[in-house]
Amino acid sequence: MLRGTRWLALLCLVIAALAARVFPTGSDPTALPGPLGTRLYALAVMGAVWGFGAWRRYRGCGPGCG
């Protein structure tokens, strides 16, 4: 069940880091955590990534596959 999830997890880690502004740009660092809207948007994007990954993994499986 966990086959192929490494790249999805790394992608979600990068999305979370960018959404939390862990890597600030410019000379003005921002406070953590980021705004609630930004965090919810990142969570929705991560959910879409995992949903796409699950769909891609299990679309060709027959009954009882999982």
CYANA upper distance limits for C-alpha pairs under 8 A (distance plus 0.5 A):
  1 MET  CA     66 GLY  CA      6.95
  4 GLY  CA      8 LEU  CA      8.06
  4 GLY  CA     57 ARG  CA      8.47
  5 THR  CA      9 ALA  CA      6.56
  5 THR  CA     53 GLY  CA      8.32
  6 ARG  CA     10 LEU  CA      6.75
  7 TRP  CA     11 LEU  CA      6.56
  8 LEU  CA     12 CYS  CA      6.68
  8 LEU  CA     49 VAL  CA      7.41
  8 LEU  CA     50 TRP  CA      7.16
  8 LEU  CA     53 GLY  CA      7.62
  9 ALA  CA     13 LEU  CA      6.64
 10 LEU  CA     14 VAL  CA      6.80
 11 LEU  CA     15 ILE  CA      6.74
 12 CYS  CA     16 ALA  CA      6.58
 12 CYS  CA     46 MET  CA      6.09
 12 CYS  CA     49 VAL  CA      8.10
 13 LEU  CA     17 ALA  CA      6.65
 14 VAL  CA     18 LEU  CA      6.64
 15 ILE  CA     19 ALA  CA      6.54
 15 ILE  CA     42 ALA  CA      7.08
 15 ILE  CA     46 MET  CA      7.82
 16 ALA  CA     20 ALA  CA      6.50
 16 ALA  CA     42 ALA  CA      6.95
 16 ALA  CA     43 LEU  CA      8.49
 17 ALA  CA     21 ARG  CA      6.64
 17 ALA  CA     22 VAL  CA      5.90
 17 ALA  CA     23 PHE  CA      7.92
 18 LEU  CA     22 VAL  CA      6.80
 18 LEU  CA     23 PHE  CA      7.41
 19 ALA  CA     34 GLY  CA      7.76
 19 ALA  CA     38 THR  CA      6.87
 19 ALA  CA     39 ARG  CA      6.97
 19 ALA  CA     42 ALA  CA      6.67
 20 ALA  CA     32 LEU  CA      7.34
 20 ALA  CA     33 PRO  CA      6.57
 20 ALA  CA     34 GLY  CA      5.83
 20 ALA  CA     38 THR  CA      8.50
 20 ALA  CA     39 ARG  CA      7.75
 21 ARG  CA     30 THR  CA      7.98
 21 ARG  CA     32 LEU  CA      8.18
 21 ARG  CA     34 GLY  CA      7.62
 24 PRO  CA     28 ASP  CA      8.16
 24 PRO  CA     29 PRO  CA      6.28
 24 PRO  CA     30 THR  CA      7.62
 25 THR  CA     29 PRO  CA      8.09
 34 GLY  CA     38 THR  CA      7.05
 34 GLY  CA     39 ARG  CA      7.16
 35 PRO  CA     39 ARG  CA      6.97
 36 LEU  CA     40 LEU  CA      6.62
 37 GLY  CA     41 TYR  CA      6.58
 38 THR  CA     42 ALA  CA      6.69
 39 ARG  CA     43 LEU  CA      6.67
 40 LEU  CA     44 ALA  CA      6.69
 41 TYR  CA     45 VAL  CA      6.77
 42 ALA  CA     46 MET  CA      6.64
 43 LEU  CA     47 GLY  CA      6.62
 44 ALA  CA     48 ALA  CA      6.73
 45 VAL  CA     49 VAL  CA      6.74
 46 MET  CA     50 TRP  CA      6.75
 47 GLY  CA     51 GLY  CA      6.46
 48 ALA  CA     52 PHE  CA      6.50
 49 VAL  CA     53 GLY  CA      6.62
 50 TRP  CA     54 ALA  CA      6.56
 51 GLY  CA     55 TRP  CA      6.59
 52 PHE  CA     56 ARG  CA      6.53
 53 GLY  CA     57 ARG  CA      6.58
 54 ALA  CA     58 TYR  CA      6.54
 55 TRP  CA     59 ARG  CA      6.02
 58 TYR  CA     65 CYS  CA      8.23
 58 TYR  CA     66 GLY  CA      7.78
 61 CYS  CA     65 CYS  CA      6.00
 61 CYS  CA     66 GLY  CA      8.20
